[in-house]
Each structure stands twice: as structure tokens, then as C-alpha cells.
Amino acid sequence: MKNSALKGALGALAVVGVALAAKKVGQRKKFMKGIFDEYGIKERSPFGLADKIREMNEEQYQEMKGKFKKKFNSRCCNKKNESFEA
């Protein structure tokens, strides 16, 4: 009896974990779609984003970079991510 209850609890925990992961993926996808729409990027790929970045001036690039930093670093941890620093 104990083993089946443990399996049930682990199964329920796995379902919750998958649901949370799916929610996070959806939020990131929504954020990226907003960035593409805001900056008028037609090609929905990393290459389209890179092409747009090449066309931007420094002020626009810093604004976009700030949005990415705010979205993706705020949830991770309190440490500074040095990979975004130029």
C-alpha cells in the first residue's frame, strides 16, 4: 500500500512540474512575440532578431537589451549575469 501511495504522490508532483514548465515556456514565448511585434521584426527566428539588432542604433539596442535583462535575469537569481555586459 505504501509504495502505490508514494507512486501516486510522485506522479501528481510530476504533473504539477510539467504544468509549471509549460506555463514558463508560454510566458517566454509571449514575451518574445511582444519583442518581435514592438520592433517590427517579420522573421520570427534568431536570425531575424540578429538582423534587426544590426540595423539598430546604440540607444535602441541598449533599450532592447535592458528589456531582455529585466525579463530573464529577474527570475533566475540575484547574481549579475556578466554575459550581457559589453
C-alpha positions in Angstrom: 0.0 0.0 0.0 2.8 2.4 0.9 4.5 2.0 -2.5 1.4 2.8 -4.5 0.7 5.9 -2.4 4.2 7.1 -3.0 3.9 6.5 -6.7 0.7 8.5 -6.8 2.2 11.4 -4.9 5.3 11.4 -7.2 3.0 11.2 -10.2 1.0 14.2 -9.0 4.2 16.1 -8.3 5.4 15.4 -11.8 2.2 16.6 -13.4 2.5 19.9 -11.4 6.1 20.2 -12.5 5.2 19.8 -16.2 2.4 22.3 -15.8 4.7 24.9 -14.3 7.3 24.3 -17.0 4.6 24.7 -19.7 3.4 28.0 -18.1 7.0 29.3 -18.1 7.5 28.4 -21.7 4.3 30.1 -22.6 5.3 33.3 -20.8 8.7 33.4 -22.6 7.0 32.8 -25.9 4.6 35.6 -25.3 7.5 38.0 -24.3 9.4 37.2 -27.4 6.4 37.7 -29.6 5.9 41.1 -28.0 9.5 42.0 -28.7 9.2 40.9 -32.4 6.0 43.0 -32.7 7.3 46.0 -30.9 10.4 46.3 -33.1 8.7 45.2 -36.3 10.7 42.0 -36.9 8.9 40.0 -39.6 11.1 36.9 -39.5 10.3 35.0 -36.2 13.7 33.5 -35.7 17.0 34.2 -34.0 18.3 35.3 -37.4 15.5 37.9 -37.8 16.3 39.3 -34.3 20.1 39.4 -35.2 19.4 41.3 -38.4 17.2 43.8 -36.6 19.9 44.3 -33.9 22.5 45.1 -36.7 20.2 47.8 -38.0 19.6 49.5 -34.6 21.5 52.4 -33.2 23.1 52.2 -29.8 20.2 53.7 -27.9 17.6 51.3 -29.4 20.0 48.3 -28.7 20.5 49.3 -25.1 16.7 49.6 -24.6 16.1 46.2 -26.0 19.0 44.7 -24.0 17.5 46.2 -20.9 14.2 44.5 -21.6 15.8 41.1 -22.0 17.9 41.6 -18.8 14.8 42.6 -16.9 12.8 39.6 -18.1 15.3 36.8 -18.0 17.7 37.8 -15.1 15.0 38.8 -12.6 13.7 35.3 -12.1 16.9 33.4 -12.1 18.9 34.7 -9.2 20.3 37.8 -7.6 23.7 37.5 -9.1 24.7 39.7 -12.0 24.9 37.9 -15.3 28.1 39.1 -16.9 27.3 37.7 -20.4 25.1 40.7 -21.2 27.8 43.2 -20.2 29.6 44.7 -23.2 
